[in-house]
Amino acid sequence: MISGLVQLFLWQGLGELLSKFFLPGIPGPVLGLLLLLAFLCLRKQVDSDLALVADSFRQHLGLLFVPASVGVLLFLPELQTHALAVSTALLVSVILTIAVTALVLKVFWYFSLKRNKHITMNKGHRHE
């Protein structure tokens, strides 16, 4: 498990360095996560220690919402003042998220069907 944590911290540190010197507009942890994702895609497998740490984080993901909840309570008067704007922004963002998700799913589905059709057609032309 320590090895998995060290891997995560190394990727986050690399992301922080990139953010500090090359891409100051993007947070370091986000860059580190993208680098880790690219590395894992190239490697096509996840180390068992890293998988153990990821599973542990996933099991306790709800704890990450506690600071956000405290922030909401702290700024409750401001949120009540701007309730219409906040509600509108939330509603629009939810609608856009659903629309983009549906569009991405439709594109993936199209390419999946196209790929499966291509595979099926190639199986029919095999000479064994």
MMTF fields as JSON, N, C-alpha, C and O atoms, coordinates in Angstrom:
{
  "mmtfVersion": "1.0.0",
  "mmtfProducer": "UNKNOWN",
  "numBonds": 511,
  "numAtoms": 512,
  "numGroups": 128,
  "numChains": 1,
  "numModels": 1,
  "chainsPerModel": [1],
  "groupsPerChain": [128],
  "chainIdList": ["A"],
  "bondAtomList": [4, 2, 8, 6, 12, 10, 16, 14, 20, 18, 24, 22, 28, 26, 32, 30, 36, 34, 40, 38, 44, 42, 48, 46, 52, 50, 56, 54, 60, 58, 64, 62, 68, 66, 72, 70, 76, 74, 80, 78, 84, 82, 88, 86, 92, 90, 96, 94, 100, 98, 104, 102, 108, 106, 112, 110, 116, 114, 120, 118, 124, 122, 128, 126, 132, 130, 136, 134, 140, 138, 144, 142, 148, 146, 152, 150, 156, 154, 160, 158, 164, 162, 168, 166, 172, 170, 176, 174, 180, 178, 184, 182, 188, 186, 192, 190, 196, 194, 200, 198, 204, 202, 208, 206, 212, 210, 216, 214, 220, 218, 224, 222, 228, 226, 232, 230, 236, 234, 240, 238, 244, 242, 248, 246, 252, 250, 256, 254, 260, 258, 264, 262, 268, 266, 272, 270, 276, 274, 280, 278, 284, 282, 288, 286, 292, 290, 296, 294, 300, 298, 304, 302, 308, 306, 312, 310, 316, 314, 320, 318, 324, 322, 328, 326, 332, 330, 336, 334, 340, 338, 344, 342, 348, 346, 352, 350, 356, 354, 360, 358, 364, 362, 368, 366, 372, 370, 376, 374, 380, 378, 384, 382, 388, 386, 392, 390, 396, 394, 400, 398, 404, 402, 408, 406, 412, 410, 416, 414, 420, 418, 424, 422, 428, 426, 432, 430, 436, 434, 440, 438, 444, 442, 448, 446, 452, 450, 456, 454, 460, 458, 464, 462, 468, 466, 472, 470, 476, 474, 480, 478, 484, 482, 488, 486, 492, 490, 496, 494, 500, 498, 504, 502, 508, 506],
  "bondOrderList": [1, 1, 1, 1, 1, 1, 1, 1, 1, 1, 1, 1, 1, 1, 1, 1, 1, 1, 1, 1, 1, 1, 1, 1, 1, 1, 1, 1, 1, 1, 1, 1, 1, 1, 1, 1, 1, 1, 1, 1, 1, 1, 1, 1, 1, 1, 1, 1, 1, 1, 1, 1, 1, 1, 1, 1, 1, 1, 1, 1, 1, 1, 1, 1, 1, 1, 1, 1, 1, 1, 1, 1, 1, 1, 1, 1, 1, 1, 1, 1, 1, 1, 1, 1, 1, 1, 1, 1, 1, 1, 1, 1, 1, 1, 1, 1, 1, 1, 1, 1, 1, 1, 1, 1, 1, 1, 1, 1, 1, 1, 1, 1, 1, 1, 1, 1, 1, 1, 1, 1, 1, 1, 1, 1, 1, 1, 1],
  "groupList": [{"groupName": "MET", "atomNameList": ["N", "CA", "C", "O"], "elementList": ["N", "C", "C", "O"], "formalChargeList": [0, 0, 0, 0], "bondAtomList": [1, 0, 2, 1, 3, 2], "bondOrderList": [1, 1, 2], "singleLetterCode": "M", "chemCompType": "L-PEPTIDE LINKING"}, {"groupName": "ILE", "atomNameList": ["N", "CA", "C", "O"], "elementList": ["N", "C", "C", "O"], "formalChargeList": [0, 0, 0, 0], "bondAtomList": [1, 0, 2, 1, 3, 2], "bondOrderList": [1, 1, 2], "singleLetterCode": "I", "chemCompType": "L-PEPTIDE LINKING"}, {"groupName": "SER", "atomNameList": ["N", "CA", "C", "O"], "elementList": ["N", "C", "C", "O"], "formalChargeList": [0, 0, 0, 0], "bondAtomList": [1, 0, 2, 1, 3, 2], "bondOrderList": [1, 1, 2], "singleLetterCode": "S", "chemCompType": "L-PEPTIDE LINKING"}, {"groupName": "GLY", "atomNameList": ["N", "CA", "C", "O"], "elementList": ["N", "C", "C", "O"], "formalChargeList": [0, 0, 0, 0], "bondAtomList": [1, 0, 2, 1, 3, 2], "bondOrderList": [1, 1, 2], "singleLetterCode": "G", "chemCompType": "PEPTIDE LINKING"}, {"groupName": "LEU", "atomNameList": ["N", "CA", "C", "O"], "elementList": ["N", "C", "C", "O"], "formalChargeList": [0, 0, 0, 0], "bondAtomList": [1, 0, 2, 1, 3, 2], "bondOrderList": [1, 1, 2], "singleLetterCode": "L", "chemCompType": "L-PEPTIDE LINKING"}, {"groupName": "VAL", "atomNameList": ["N", "CA", "C", "O"], "elementList": ["N", "C", "C", "O"], "formalChargeList": [0, 0, 0, 0], "bondAtomList": [1, 0, 2, 1, 3, 2], "bondOrderList": [1, 1, 2], "singleLetterCode": "V", "chemCompType": "L-PEPTIDE LINKING"}, {"groupName": "GLN", "atomNameList": ["N", "CA", "C", "O"], "elementList": ["N", "C", "C", "O"], "formalChargeList": [0, 0, 0, 0], "bondAtomList": [1, 0, 2, 1, 3, 2], "bondOrderList": [1, 1, 2], "singleLetterCode": "Q", "chemCompType": "L-PEPTIDE LINKING"}, {"groupName": "PHE", "atomNameList": ["N", "CA", "C", "O"], "elementList": ["N", "C", "C", "O"], "formalChargeList": [0, 0, 0, 0], "bondAtomList": [1, 0, 2, 1, 3, 2], "bondOrderList": [1, 1, 2], "singleLetterCode": "F", "chemCompType": "L-PEPTIDE LINKING"}, {"groupName": "TRP", "atomNameList": ["N", "CA", "C", "O"], "elementList": ["N", "C", "C", "O"], "formalChargeList": [0, 0, 0, 0], "bondAtomList": [1, 0, 2, 1, 3, 2], "bondOrderList": [1, 1, 2], "singleLetterCode": "W", "chemCompType": "L-PEPTIDE LINKING"}, {"groupName": "GLU", "atomNameList": ["N", "CA", "C", "O"], "elementList": ["N", "C", "C", "O"], "formalChargeList": [0, 0, 0, 0], "bondAtomList": [1, 0, 2, 1, 3, 2], "bondOrderList": [1, 1, 2], "singleLetterCode": "E", "chemCompType": "L-PEPTIDE LINKING"}, {"groupName": "LYS", "atomNameList": ["N", "CA", "C", "O"], "elementList": ["N", "C", "C", "O"], "formalChargeList": [0, 0, 0, 0], "bondAtomList": [1, 0, 2, 1, 3, 2], "bondOrderList": [1, 1, 2], "singleLetterCode": "K", "chemCompType": "L-PEPTIDE LINKING"}, {"groupName": "PRO", "atomNameList": ["N", "CA", "C", "O"], "elementList": ["N", "C", "C", "O"], "formalChargeList": [0, 0, 0, 0], "bondAtomList": [1, 0, 2, 1, 3, 2], "bondOrderList": [1, 1, 2], "singleLetterCode": "P", "chemCompType": "L-PEPTIDE LINKING"}, {"groupName": "ALA", "atomNameList": ["N", "CA", "C", "O"], "elementList": ["N", "C", "C", "O"], "formalChargeList": [0, 0, 0, 0], "bondAtomList": [1, 0, 2, 1, 3, 2], "bondOrderList": [1, 1, 2], "singleLetterCode": "A", "chemCompType": "L-PEPTIDE LINKING"}, {"groupName": "CYS", "atomNameList": ["N", "CA", "C", "O"], "elementList": ["N", "C", "C", "O"], "formalChargeList": [0, 0, 0, 0], "bondAtomList": [1, 0, 2, 1, 3, 2], "bondOrderList": [1, 1, 2], "singleLetterCode": "C", "chemCompType": "L-PEPTIDE LINKING"}, {"groupName": "ARG", "atomNameList": ["N", "CA", "C", "O"], "elementList": ["N", "C", "C", "O"], "formalChargeList": [0, 0, 0, 0], "bondAtomList": [1, 0, 2, 1, 3, 2], "bondOrderList": [1, 1, 2], "singleLetterCode": "R", "chemCompType": "L-PEPTIDE LINKING"}, {"groupName": "ASP", "atomNameList": ["N", "CA", "C", "O"], "elementList": ["N", "C", "C", "O"], "formalChargeList": [0, 0, 0, 0], "bondAtomList": [1, 0, 2, 1, 3, 2], "bondOrderList": [1, 1, 2], "singleLetterCode": "D", "chemCompType": "L-PEPTIDE LINKING"}, {"groupName": "HIS", "atomNameList": ["N", "CA", "C", "O"], "elementList": ["N", "C", "C", "O"], "formalChargeList": [0, 0, 0, 0], "bondAtomList": [1, 0, 2, 1, 3, 2], "bondOrderList": [1, 1, 2], "singleLetterCode": "H", "chemCompType": "L-PEPTIDE LINKING"}, {"groupName": "THR", "atomNameList": ["N", "CA", "C", "O"], "elementList": ["N", "C", "C", "O"], "formalChargeList": [0, 0, 0, 0], "bondAtomList": [1, 0, 2, 1, 3, 2], "bondOrderList": [1, 1, 2], "singleLetterCode": "T", "chemCompType": "L-PEPTIDE LINKING"}, {"groupName": "TYR", "atomNameList": ["N", "CA", "C", "O"], "elementList": ["N", "C", "C", "O"], "formalChargeList": [0, 0, 0, 0], "bondAtomList": [1, 0, 2, 1, 3, 2], "bondOrderList": [1, 1, 2], "singleLetterCode": "Y", "chemCompType": "L-PEPTIDE LINKING"}, {"groupName": "ASN", "atomNameList": ["N", "CA", "C", "O"], "elementList": ["N", "C", "C", "O"], "formalChargeList": [0, 0, 0, 0], "bondAtomList": [1, 0, 2, 1, 3, 2], "bondOrderList": [1, 1, 2], "singleLetterCode": "N", "chemCompType": "L-PEPTIDE LINKING"}],
  "groupTypeList": [0, 1, 2, 3, 4, 5, 6, 4, 7, 4, 8, 6, 3, 4, 3, 9, 4, 4, 2, 10, 7, 7, 4, 11, 3, 1, 11, 3, 11, 5, 4, 3, 4, 4, 4, 4, 4, 12, 7, 4, 13, 4, 14, 10, 6, 5, 15, 2, 15, 4, 12, 4, 5, 12, 15, 2, 7, 14, 6, 16, 4, 3, 4, 4, 7, 5, 11, 12, 2, 5, 3, 5, 4, 4, 7, 4, 11, 9, 4, 6, 17, 16, 12, 4, 12, 5, 2, 17, 12, 4, 4, 5, 2, 5, 1, 4, 17, 1, 12, 5, 17, 12, 4, 5, 4, 10, 5, 7, 8, 18, 7, 2, 4, 10, 14, 19, 10, 16, 1, 17, 0, 19, 10, 3, 16, 14, 16, 9],
  "groupIdList": [1, 2, 3, 4, 5, 6, 7, 8, 9, 10, 11, 12, 13, 14, 15, 16, 17, 18, 19, 20, 21, 22, 23, 24, 25, 26, 27, 28, 29, 30, 31, 32, 33, 34, 35, 36, 37, 38, 39, 40, 41, 42, 43, 44, 45, 46, 47, 48, 49, 50, 51, 52, 53, 54, 55, 56, 57, 58, 59, 60, 61, 62, 63, 64, 65, 66, 67, 68, 69, 70, 71, 72, 73, 74, 75, 76, 77, 78, 79, 80, 81, 82, 83, 84, 85, 86, 87, 88, 89, 90, 91, 92, 93, 94, 95, 96, 97, 98, 99, 100, 101, 102, 103, 104, 105, 106, 107, 108, 109, 110, 111, 112, 113, 114, 115, 116, 117, 118, 119, 120, 121, 122, 123, 124, 125, 126, 127, 128],
  "secStructList": [7, 2, 2, 2, 2, 2, 2, 2, 2, 2, 2, 2, 2, 2, 2, 2, 2, 2, 2, 2, 2, 6, 7, 6, 6, 1, 7, 2, 2, 2, 2, 2, 2, 2, 2, 2, 2, 2, 2, 2, 2, 2, 2, 6, 1, 7, 7, 2, 2, 2, 2, 2, 2, 2, 2, 2, 2, 2, 2, 6, 4, 4, 4, 4, 2, 2, 2, 2, 2, 2, 2, 2, 2, 2, 6, 2, 2, 2, 2, 2, 2, 6, 2, 2, 2, 2, 2, 2, 2, 2, 2, 2, 2, 2, 2, 2, 2, 2, 2, 2, 2, 2, 2, 2, 2, 2, 2, 2, 2, 2, 2, 2, 2, 2, 2, 2, 2, 2, 2, 2, 2, 2, 2, 2, 6, 7, 7, 7],
  "xCoordList": [0.829, 0.0, 0.87, 0.525, 1.998, 2.901, 3.42, 3.547, 3.716, 4.2, 3.153, 3.498, 1.891, 0.821, 0.684, 0.479, 0.796, 0.738, 1.918, 1.762, 3.089, 4.275, 4.085, 4.443, 3.523, 3.263, 2.318, 2.559, 1.25, 0.306, 0.975, 0.77, 1.774, 2.455, 3.483, 3.662, 4.155, 5.109, 4.409, 4.879, 3.289, 2.543, 1.99, 1.994, 1.52, 1.024, 2.178, 2.009, 3.331, 4.488, 4.912, 5.251, 4.897, 5.223, 4.206, 4.566, 2.937, 1.898, 2.101, 1.894, 2.507, 2.779, 3.934, 3.873, 4.975, 6.104, 5.678, 6.05, 4.9, 4.397, 3.529, 3.615, 2.7, 1.825, 2.63, 2.32, 3.641, 4.453, 5.245, 5.331, 5.829, 6.76, 6.207, 6.694, 5.212, 4.769, 3.293, 2.938, 2.431, 0.986, 0.383, -0.321, 0.644, 0.187, -1.331, -1.828, -2.069, -3.522, -4.217, -5.406, -3.489, -4.089, -3.514, -2.295, -4.35, -3.848, -2.941, -3.176, -1.914, -0.949, -1.553, -1.209, -2.453, -3.05, -3.831, -3.869, -4.445, -5.176, -4.191, -4.42, -3.09, -2.074, -1.466, -1.238, -1.207, -0.662, -1.598, -1.16, -2.887, -3.879, -3.934, -4.043, -3.86, -3.857, -2.603, -2.67, -1.466, -0.229, -0.32, 0.106, -0.873, -1.055, -1.987, -1.725, -3.066, -4.0, -3.308, -3.486, -2.518, -1.793, -0.809, -0.697, -0.105, 0.852, 0.153, 0.631, -0.971, -1.7, -2.278, -2.332, -2.708, -3.221, -2.105, -2.316, -0.924, 0.206, 0.656, 1.024, 0.621, 1.064, 0.022, 0.366, -1.246, -2.383, -2.575, -3.147, -2.104, -2.374, -2.111, -1.382, -2.725, -2.578, -1.828, -2.161, -0.814, -0.049, -0.974, -1.883, -0.749, -1.644, -1.634, -2.675, -0.479, -0.43, -1.229, -1.934, -1.112, -1.861, -3.359, -4.167, -3.725, -5.137, -5.686, -6.828, -4.877, -5.306, -5.555, -6.545, -4.657, -4.83, -6.059, -6.836, -6.234, -7.394, -8.7, -9.658, -8.739, -9.943, -10.21, -11.361, -9.151, -9.32, -9.875, -10.769, -9.347, -9.859, -11.314, -12.131, -11.63, -12.991, -13.987, -15.11, -13.58, -14.474, -14.777, -15.837, -13.871, -14.053, -14.243, -13.963, -14.712, -14.887, -15.887, -15.757, -16.866, -17.87, -17.286, -17.852, -16.165, -15.532, -15.038, -14.898, -14.774, -14.297, -15.386, -15.086, -16.633, -17.72, -17.958, -18.708, -17.349, -17.543, -17.051, -17.791, -15.839, -15.414, -16.325, -16.564, -16.83, -17.746, -19.04, -19.583, -19.525, -20.751, -20.536, -21.408, -19.39, -19.077, -18.999, -19.457, -18.419, -18.342, -19.707, -19.938, -20.615, -21.983, -22.642, -23.286, -22.478, -23.074, -22.435, -23.11, -21.136, -20.435, -20.926, -21.068, -21.186, -21.611, -23.106, -23.55, -23.875, -25.32, -26.001, -26.864, -25.656, -26.313, -26.063, -26.976, -24.844, -24.553, -25.296, -25.769, -25.396, -26.126, -27.61, -28.248, -28.16, -29.571, -29.785, -30.814, -28.822, -28.929, -28.936, -29.68, -28.114, -27.966, -28.594, -28.089, -29.665, -30.29, -30.733, -30.552, -31.304, -31.774, -30.607, -30.679, -29.534, -28.371, -27.721, -27.353, -27.586, -26.977, -27.854, -27.346, -29.153, -30.076, -30.054, -30.049, -30.041, -29.985, -28.687, -28.701, -27.57, -26.284, -26.257, -25.755, -26.794, -26.835, -27.713, -27.339, -28.875, -29.8, -29.193, -29.253, -28.614, -28.003, -26.832, -26.675, -26.011, -24.859, -25.294, -24.659, -26.359, -26.86, -27.395, -27.115, -28.151, -28.699, -27.576, -27.614, -26.578, -25.45, -24.654, -24.2, -24.487, -23.755, -24.478, -23.853, -25.775, -26.559, -26.488, -26.34, -26.593, -26.546, -25.185, -25.115, -24.115, -22.775, -22.528, -21.935, -22.971, -22.818, -23.567, -23.047, -24.781, -25.555, -24.866, -24.839, -24.314, -23.621, -22.374, -22.131, -21.593, -20.399, -20.786, -20.135, -21.835, -22.312, -22.749, -22.47, -23.426, -23.871, -22.681, -22.698, -21.652, -20.452, -19.749, -19.363, -19.581, -18.95, -19.762, -19.199, -21.065, -21.933, -21.783, -21.702, -21.749, -21.592, -20.28, -20.265, -19.188, -17.902, -17.831, -17.162, -18.52, -18.553, -19.308, -18.854, -20.443, -21.196, -20.41, -20.406, -19.748, -18.942, -17.791, -17.481, -17.161, -16.048, -16.544, -15.925, -17.666, -18.218, -18.652, -18.488, -19.202, -19.603, -18.373, -18.391, -17.301, -16.058, -15.467, -14.989, -15.494, -14.973, -15.813, -15.273, -17.14, -18.041, -17.817, -17.816, -17.628, -17.407, -16.085, -15.991, -15.05, -13.746, -13.758, -13.023, -14.57, -14.67, -15.28, -14.915, -16.184, -16.822, -15.901, -16.156, -14.821, -13.902, -12.643, -11.693, -12.606, -11.425, -11.334, -12.338, -10.12, -9.88, -8.999, -7.825, -9.543, -8.774, -8.454, -7.809],
  "yCoordList": [-1.195, 0.0, 1.255, 2.253, 1.202, 2.352, 2.651, 3.812, 1.603, 1.785, 2.506, 3.372, 2.15, 2.818, 4.278, 5.123, 4.589, 5.988, 6.782, 7.927, 6.172, 6.848, 7.139, 8.217, 6.184, 6.405, 7.588, 8.442, 7.632, 8.746, 10.086, 11.069, 10.118, 11.365, 11.769, 12.961, 10.813, 11.142, 11.752, 12.74, 11.165, 11.716, 13.099, 13.996, 13.271, 14.584, 15.592, 16.731, 15.187, 16.079, 16.473, 17.631, 15.516, 15.829, 16.805, 17.719, 16.603, 17.536, 18.927, 19.926, 18.995, 20.292, 21.005, 22.212, 20.264, 20.865, 21.399, 22.508, 20.607, 21.068, 22.307, 23.241, 22.307, 23.449, 24.696, 25.795, 24.523, 25.661, 26.294, 27.518, 25.45, 25.974, 26.073, 26.892, 25.272, 25.261, 25.593, 26.28, 25.117, 25.307, 25.875, 25.161, 27.148, 27.695, 27.789, 27.95, 27.694, 27.802, 26.516, 26.528, 25.412, 24.114, 23.636, 23.642, 23.226, 22.768, 21.544, 20.672, 21.497, 20.399, 19.025, 18.101, 18.852, 17.523, 17.056, 15.862, 17.985, 17.61, 17.138, 16.126, 17.877, 17.458, 16.113, 15.253, 15.94, 14.666, 13.513, 12.434, 13.734, 12.693, 12.374, 11.208, 13.396, 13.159, 12.41, 11.531, 12.752, 12.033, 10.576, 9.669, 10.363, 8.995, 8.216, 7.054, 8.849, 8.201, 7.837, 6.73, 8.763, 8.479, 7.329, 6.442, 7.346, 6.282, 4.926, 3.934, 4.893, 3.629, 3.151, 1.947, 4.079, 3.692, 3.11, 2.129, 3.708, 3.186, 1.825, 0.939, 1.675, 0.443, -0.674, -1.856, -0.291, -1.203, -2.146, -3.226, -1.745, -2.502, -1.587, -0.6, -1.947, -1.17, -2.022, -3.186, -1.426, -2.103, -2.464, -1.702, -3.615, -4.071, -3.121, -2.915, -2.542, -1.596, -0.329, 0.2, 0.141, 1.324, 1.024, 1.87, -0.155, -0.54, -0.612, -0.225, -1.106, -1.193, 0.203, 0.421, 1.145, 2.518, 3.15, 3.827, 2.934, 3.501, 2.953, 3.702, 1.665, 1.077, 1.643, 1.887, 1.852, 2.435, 3.852, 4.222, 4.646, 6.009, 5.987, 6.774, 5.083, 5.008, 4.658, 5.163, 3.802, 3.406, 4.574, 4.602, 5.525, 6.649, 7.968, 9.035, 7.899, 9.083, 10.073, 11.282, 9.571, 10.441, 11.436, 12.51, 11.096, 12.022, 13.296, 14.33, 13.233, 14.414, 15.477, 16.637, 15.097, 16.066, 16.823, 17.799, 16.407, 17.088, 18.531, 19.419, 18.822, 20.23, 21.088, 22.254, 20.525, 21.28, 21.6, 22.697, 20.65, 20.882, 21.967, 22.809, 21.946, 22.979, 24.341, 25.341, 24.382, 25.636, 26.176, 27.384, 25.28, 25.704, 26.319, 27.364, 25.67, 26.211, 27.534, 28.427, 27.654, 28.882, 30.061, 31.171, 29.822, 30.887, 30.856, 31.342, 30.301, 30.195, 31.543, 31.631, 32.605, 33.899, 34.406, 34.932, 34.252, 34.677, 33.816, 34.314, 32.514, 31.633, 31.975, 31.891, 32.361, 32.748, 34.039, 34.208, 34.941, 36.203, 35.952, 36.596, 35.023, 34.745, 33.407, 32.711, 33.05, 31.736, 31.514, 30.422, 32.528, 32.373, 32.114, 31.224, 32.882, 32.704, 31.335, 30.657, 30.939, 29.64, 28.508, 27.548, 28.607, 27.57, 27.477, 26.38, 28.621, 28.626, 27.995, 27.189, 28.361, 27.799, 26.293, 25.553, 25.833, 24.389, 23.664, 22.608, 24.229, 23.597, 23.521, 22.48, 24.622, 24.645, 23.667, 22.955, 23.626, 22.723, 21.258, 20.424, 20.937, 19.555, 19.182, 18.093, 20.067, 19.797, 19.63, 18.714, 20.513, 20.398, 19.12, 18.481, 18.753, 17.519, 16.308, 15.426, 16.259, 15.133, 15.117, 14.052, 16.286, 16.353, 15.915, 15.145, 16.395, 16.014, 14.536, 13.866, 14.015, 12.59, 11.757, 10.753, 12.168, 11.447, 11.512, 10.523, 12.665, 12.816, 11.93, 11.263, 11.916, 11.067, 9.597, 8.821, 9.206, 7.828, 7.459, 6.357, 8.373, 8.112, 7.936, 7.06, 8.766, 8.637, 7.311, 6.61, 6.962, 5.683, 4.513, 3.544, 4.601, 3.532, 3.378, 2.262, 4.505, 4.481, 3.792, 2.919, 4.188, 3.582, 2.124, 1.315, 1.785, 0.397, -0.464, -1.556, 0.011, -0.728, -0.847, -1.897, 0.232, 0.23, -0.763, -1.487, -0.795, -1.718, -3.167, -4.044, -3.409, -4.767, -5.246, -6.419, -4.342, -4.696, -5.051, -6.006, -4.275, -4.533, -5.879, -6.628, -6.193, -7.464, -8.615, -9.642, -8.448, -9.489, -9.74, -10.886, -8.673, -8.824, -9.512, -10.32, -9.207, -9.829, -11.303, -12.094, -11.688, -13.091, -13.914, -15.073, -13.328, -14.032, -14.284, -15.186, -13.496, -13.619, -14.378, -14.369, -15.033, -15.805, -17.085, -17.736, -17.423, -18.712, -19.527, -19.205, -20.578, -21.404, -22.721, -23.554],
  "zCoordList": [0.0, 0.0, 0.0, -0.632, 0.709, 0.738, -0.662, -1.052, -1.408, -2.777, -3.64, -4.443, -3.472, -4.221, -3.851, -4.722, -2.55, -2.116, -2.664, -3.09, -2.651, -3.185, -4.671, -5.146, -5.4, -6.828, -7.031, -7.884, -6.25, -6.383, -6.072, -6.783, -5.008, -4.643, -5.692, -5.945, -6.301, -7.364, -8.572, -9.136, -8.964, -10.093, -9.752, -10.595, -8.527, -8.124, -8.107, -8.542, -7.614, -7.606, -9.0, -9.243, -9.927, -11.314, -11.9, -12.642, -11.562, -12.01, -11.43, -12.118, -10.159, -9.534, -10.237, -10.467, -10.574, -11.292, -12.656, -13.04, -13.381, -14.679, -14.524, -15.321, -13.499, -13.26, -12.902, -13.362, -12.097, -11.637, -12.777, -12.874, -13.645, -14.641, -16.054, -16.833, -16.416, -17.807, -18.001, -18.959, -17.109, -17.276, -15.998, -15.284, -15.694, -14.411, -14.267, -13.152, -15.352, -15.269, -14.854, -14.537, -14.854, -14.531, -13.203, -13.033, -12.263, -10.964, -11.105, -11.942, -10.279, -10.309, -10.111, -10.848, -9.132, -8.97, -10.2, -10.496, -10.908, -12.132, -13.192, -13.854, -13.354, -14.32, -13.928, -14.779, -12.64, -12.174, -12.455, -12.856, -12.245, -12.516, -14.002, -14.38, -14.849, -16.294, -16.729, -17.588, -16.143, -16.456, -16.005, -16.72, -14.823, -14.333, -15.255, -15.569, -15.684, -16.602, -17.908, -18.417, -18.456, -19.698, -19.491, -20.337, -18.378, -18.074, -17.982, -18.533, -17.289, -17.138, -18.464, -18.717, -19.311, -20.632, -21.491, -22.203, -21.426, -22.193, -21.665, -22.437, -20.372, -19.729, -19.843, -19.835, -19.948, -20.1, -18.922, -19.074, -17.757, -16.531, -15.336, -15.43, -14.215, -12.987, -11.977, -11.754, -11.372, -10.335, -9.172, -8.844, -8.553, -7.485, -6.281, -5.658, -5.946, -4.829, -5.142, -4.283, -6.363, -6.774, -6.796, -6.413, -7.233, -7.242, -5.819, -5.572, -4.885, -3.483, -2.906, -2.207, -3.2, -2.715, -3.365, -2.693, -4.65, -5.357, -4.783, -4.595, -4.509, -3.913, -2.526, -2.161, -1.755, -0.416, -0.507, 0.255, -1.439, -1.619, -2.067, -1.59, -2.982, -3.501, -2.397, -2.389, -1.474, -0.387, 0.551, 1.176, 0.656, 1.575, 0.834, 1.38, -0.389, -1.217, -0.614, -0.808, 0.104, 0.715, 1.695, 1.898, 2.305, 3.257, 2.579, 3.232, 1.285, 0.57, 0.44, 0.158, 0.642, 0.533, 1.836, 1.844, 2.916, 4.194, 4.145, 4.571, 3.647, 3.578, 2.704, 3.018, 1.621, 0.769, 1.508, 1.376, 2.278, 3.052, 4.098, 4.314, 4.74, 5.733, 5.055, 5.608, 3.857, 3.111, 2.743, 2.791, 2.375, 2.048, 3.277, 3.184, 4.426, 5.645, 6.046, 6.557, 5.812, 6.164, 5.331, 5.845, 4.049, 3.15, 2.872, 1.832, 3.773, 3.583, 3.357, 2.483, 4.105, 3.83, 2.403, 1.767, 1.906, 0.533, -0.482, -1.504, -0.192, -1.089, -1.119, -2.168, 0.029, 0.071, -0.713, -1.367, -0.647, -1.388, -2.893, -3.632, -3.337, -4.77, -5.144, -6.025, -4.497, -4.696, -6.143, -6.684, -6.767, -8.15, -9.091, -9.939, -8.949, -9.82, -9.6, -10.559, -8.353, -8.046, -8.558, -9.138, -8.355, -8.831, -10.354, -10.913, -11.02, -12.483, -12.98, -13.91, -12.36, -12.766, -12.548, -13.394, -11.422, -11.16, -12.17, -12.679, -12.458, -13.394, -14.797, -15.453, -15.243, -16.579, -16.644, -17.636, -15.595, -15.618, -15.609, -16.255, -14.893, -14.884, -16.261, -16.761, -16.867, -18.197, -19.217, -20.039, -19.166, -20.093, -19.85, -20.799, -18.603, -18.291, -18.848, -19.437, -18.669, -19.207, -20.729, -21.329, -21.36, -22.825, -23.362, -24.321, -22.757, -23.216, -22.974, -23.819, -21.84, -21.564, -22.599, -23.084, -22.937, -23.948, -25.307, -26.038, -25.645, -26.921, -26.971, -27.978, -25.911, -25.863, -25.935, -26.635, -25.223, -25.275, -26.689, -27.163, -27.353, -28.718, -29.663, -30.527, -29.5, -30.334, -30.065, -31.0, -28.782, -28.453, -28.991, -29.502, -28.876, -29.359, -30.883, -31.397, -31.587, -33.041, -33.43, -34.298, -32.785, -33.112, -32.674, -33.315, -31.583, -31.141, -32.148, -32.49, -32.622, -33.627, -34.925, -35.566, -35.302, -36.517, -36.39, -37.336, -35.219, -34.979, -34.971, -35.573, -34.285, -34.237, -35.62, -35.954, -36.418, -37.78, -38.604, -39.38, -38.43, -39.15, -38.74, -39.592, -37.446, -36.952, -37.484, -37.895, -37.478, -37.966, -39.452, -39.902, -40.203, -41.644, -41.917, -42.842, -41.125, -41.324, -40.942, -41.534, -39.972, -39.595, -40.732, -40.928, -41.459, -42.555, -43.733, -44.532, -43.858, -44.977, -44.637, -45.42, -43.497, -43.105, -43.916, -44.207, -44.266, -44.934, -44.034, -43.853, -43.465, -42.534, -43.142, -42.506]
}
